[in-house]
């Protein structure tokens, strides 16, 4: 019985395996649980208003000294153009987590190896971001009324994160890092790895550009937050690459040894698992 379990786990953890197994259903459930816990923990860290506002003012001062405090101008610009206002609201809400989930499901079915990289980078970056949210709370621009910021989603959209139904999952002071931008960057990198279709690659680049504009123009993030999101995402991607190149092959080898499967040239992962 135990021998069969080891052989099963060795088979279903092969990087480029296709098809569906019970292991996949459990794995998807654990990923869903991981994201649920991320949002619950993120939404629980909300009691440091003074620190969050002080840190937001520090960011304003930093960006002003560098000549890149562009958020008030962008916010005012979209308020003057109805079509643009609707676009940034749509991008900020729908081309974030809903798009990430959709892309993950597609990758799971057609590019299992790229899905694993994407999943790990998302979860690791989420864990890293939770630490930053706890250590360094930052109020988003919409809280700085002295600059005339308008929360475009709350005022001009029927969908927003700050609703009663989503309150347990939302931390209004989790501006740094902006995972809207960080996760959009991960989507671009994984898309370039998973496909050579030019229009899909171009589409992900467009999402990254529009998401970066949207987080600033909707008064939900500073440019500082977007840069922090990129740094977190790249750090998480590095950890995910290490898992594919070294961590997971060692686990599969361990399962193989316990299952009596002889080590072969492909045991430490396929060529696809060693890319990046």
N, C-alpha and C positions, 0 to 999 in steps of 0.2 A: 504493500500500500504506500509506504513512505517513498520507496523507490519510484513508483509511478508518479507521485506528486512532484518529485525533483525533476523527472523527465518532462513532465507537463510544463513546469515553470521554466525550464530551460528552453522549451520550444516556443512558448508564448512570449518570451522576452527577446526573441530574435529581432534585430532592429528593423528589417524590411519585411516582416511577416505581414501577410494580408489576411482577410477574413475576420471573423468575430468569434471570440471565445468567452467563457464565463469570466476569465481573468479581466477581460476588457470592460465588462459591465461593472465589476467591482472597482476597477481603476477609475472609470468615469464617475462612479459614485463618490469615491474618495476625492477626486479633483473638485467635484461640485461642493463637497463638504469643506474642502480647503478654502474655496472662494467665499463660501458662506461665513466661515469663521473669520476670514480676512475682513469682510465688511462689518461683521458684528463687533470685532475688536476695534476696528477703525472708528466705528460709530460710538464706542464707549469712551473715547478719550476726548472729552469736550469741556472740561471744567477749568481751563486755564486761559480765560478771556484776556486778562491783563498781559500775560506773557505773549499771547498770540498777536495782540495789537502792537506791542512793543517790537516784536520781531518783524512784523509787516512794515512798520515805520523804518526800521533799520534797512530793510530791502529797498524801500523807496529812496532812502538817502544814498545807498550804494549805487543803485542804478542811475540816480540823478547825477552823482559825481562822475559816472562813466559816460553820461550823455545818452543813456538808453532807456530812460523812463518814458516809454512810448504808450503805455497802457491807457492813460486818459484820452489821448488823441484817437487811438483805435476804437475805444468804447464810444466816443462821440461820433466817429465816422460811421459806424454801423447803425447808430441811432438815427442818422440822417438818411439812410437808404433802406427802405423796407425789405427789398429782396435780399440784400446782404444780411440784414438782421435775421430774417427767417433762415437763411443758409447757415449762419454760424450757430444758431440755436439748434438746428437739426443736426449738424455735424457734432456739436459738443455732446448731445445726448445719445443719438442713435449710432454714430460711428465710433463709439467707444466700446463699452462692454458688450452690447448686442452684436456688434461686428466681430469682436474678438471671439465670442462664443461660436458664431457662425463659421468663422475661418478655422477655428479649432476643430469643429466637427468635420468640415470638409477635409482638412489635413489628416484627421484620424482615419478617414475612409480611404483616401487616395495616396497619401504620403506619410505613412506611419512614422518613419524616422524623423521627418521634419516636425510632425506633430509632437513627438516626445521632446524635441529641443524647445519648441514653442511653449509647451506646457511647463517644462521645468523653469524656463526663463521667466515666465509670467508668475509662477508661484514663488520663486526665489526673490524676484523684484518686489512682489507684494509683501513678503516677510521683511525685507530690508526697509521698505517704506514704512511699515508699522513701527519699527524702531525709531525712525526719524520723526514720525508723527508724535510719538510719545516724548522724545527728547527735545524736539524743536517745533512746537505748535506755531502755526502762522495763519493769521486771518487773511482771507483773500481780499483783493482790491475792493469788492463791493461793500466791505465794512468800513472803508475809509471815505466817509461821506464828504469830508472836506475837499476832496478832489472831484466831486461831482459824479462819481461812478454810479452807474445804473445796472442792476442785475437783470440782464436782458431775458434770461430764462424765466425768472420769477414774474416779471412784469408783462412780457409779450409772448409767452409760450404756455401751452396747456400741459406741458411736461417739464418737470424740474426735479432735482434731487431733494430740494428742501420742502417736501410734502409730508403730511402726517403719516401716510402709509409707509414712507421710506425713512422716517425719522430714526428708527433703531439702527439703521445701516449707514447713517450719514454723520460725518464729523465735519462741522463747518470750518474747523481750524486745521484741516489736513491739506493745506495748499502746497506744502513742500514735502516730497517732490510731486510734480505733476505726472501721474502715471497715464493720463490721457496722452501726453506726448511720448512718454517712455514706451508704453505698450504699442503705440502707433509705429514707433521706430522698430520695435521687435517684429511687428507684422511685416514691415518692409524687408528686413533682413531675412526672415524666414521665407517670404515670398520669392526673393531672389535666389534663395537656396533651393526651393522646391520646384520652381518652374522657370522655363525659358520663354514663356509666352509674354510678349512685350507689353500687351495691353494690361495684363494682370499686374505686372511689375509697375507700370506707369500709374495704374489705379491706386496701388498702395502708396506710392510716392505722393500722389495727389491727396490721399487721406492724411498723410503725415503733415503736409503743408497746410491743409485746411484745418486740421486739428490744432496745430500750433497757433494759427491765426485765431481760431475760435476760443481757445482757453484764455487768450489775452483780451480779445474784443468783448467777450461776455462778462468781463470783470470777475472771473473766477480764479485767475492765476496771474502771477507776475512772470516776466521773462526769466527771472532767477529760478522760479519753480520749474519752468520748462527745461532749463539747462540741468537742474538737479535731476529731473526725470530721465534725461538722456544718460547721465552718469550712472544712475541706479540701474537702468535697463542694460547698459553695456556691462556693468559689473556682474549682473545676474546672468547675462548671456555667457560671459566667460566661465562662470560656475557650471552652467548647463552644458557647455562644450566639453568641459573636463569630465562631467558625468558620462557623456556619450563616448569620449575617447578612452577613458580609463575606468571610471566607477562602475558603469553598467557591464562592460565586458568582464570585469573581475567577478561581479555577481553571477553572470551567466556561466562563467567558468566554474564557479563554486557549485552551482546547481548541476552542471554537467558531471563534475567529479562525483557528487553524491548520487547522481542517477546512473553512474556507470557508463557515461558517454565519453568516448575517447576524444581528446582534444584534437581539433583539426585546424587548418589554416584560417577558417572563417569564424572560429570560436570567439575571437576577440572583436567581433563586429565586422560588418561588411565595409567595403570602401566608402559607401555613402555615409556610414557612421563616423568616418575619420575625416570628412570634409570640414571646412571652416577651421 
